[in-house]
Amino acid sequence: MDPVTCRRCRGLMHPVDPLDPLDVIQGGSLDAIRAWRCLTCGDLIDPIIMQNRVRTPSPRRVRQRPSPRHPVFKLPNL
């Protein structure tokens, strides 16, 4: 198997199964791996993260500026 490299820092990626980390340590199948973590920078990649990175962002609405807030307290008349 070729080593998997991190897209962020080019470090070595380590297989991680967030549901049961002992599966990997005990020699579980790499096909069952649900996530990869970079040993250098800690970047975590799983199928959901990859889908979100590929997905095009929806257009953002421009927020309307709210009316000015009124003070909660009154200044004393000096």
Contacts in CASP RR format, 6 or more apart in sequence:
PFRMAT RR
TARGET T0000
AUTHOR 0000-0000-0000
METHOD contacts of the structure
MODEL  1
MDPVTCRRCRGLMHPVDPLDPLDVIQGGSLDAIRAWRCLTCGDLIDPIIM
QNRVRTPSPRRVRQRPSPRHPVFKLPNL
1 30 0 8 1.000
3 12 0 8 1.000
3 13 0 8 1.000
4 12 0 8 1.000
4 13 0 8 1.000
4 36 0 8 1.000
5 11 0 8 1.000
5 12 0 8 1.000
5 13 0 8 1.000
6 12 0 8 1.000
6 13 0 8 1.000
6 38 0 8 1.000
6 40 0 8 1.000
6 41 0 8 1.000
6 43 0 8 1.000
7 43 0 8 1.000
7 45 0 8 1.000
8 38 0 8 1.000
8 41 0 8 1.000
8 43 0 8 1.000
9 38 0 8 1.000
9 40 0 8 1.000
9 41 0 8 1.000
9 43 0 8 1.000
11 38 0 8 1.000
11 39 0 8 1.000
11 40 0 8 1.000
11 41 0 8 1.000
12 38 0 8 1.000
12 39 0 8 1.000
12 40 0 8 1.000
13 36 0 8 1.000
13 37 0 8 1.000
13 38 0 8 1.000
13 39 0 8 1.000
13 45 0 8 1.000
14 36 0 8 1.000
14 37 0 8 1.000
14 38 0 8 1.000
14 39 0 8 1.000
15 24 0 8 1.000
15 30 0 8 1.000
15 33 0 8 1.000
15 35 0 8 1.000
15 36 0 8 1.000
16 24 0 8 1.000
16 33 0 8 1.000
16 34 0 8 1.000
16 35 0 8 1.000
16 36 0 8 1.000
16 37 0 8 1.000
16 44 0 8 1.000
17 23 0 8 1.000
17 24 0 8 1.000
17 32 0 8 1.000
17 33 0 8 1.000
17 34 0 8 1.000
17 35 0 8 1.000
18 34 0 8 1.000
18 35 0 8 1.000
18 46 0 8 1.000
19 34 0 8 1.000
23 32 0 8 1.000
24 33 0 8 1.000
34 46 0 8 1.000
34 47 0 8 1.000
35 44 0 8 1.000
35 45 0 8 1.000
35 46 0 8 1.000
36 44 0 8 1.000
36 45 0 8 1.000
36 46 0 8 1.000
37 43 0 8 1.000
37 44 0 8 1.000
37 45 0 8 1.000
38 44 0 8 1.000
END
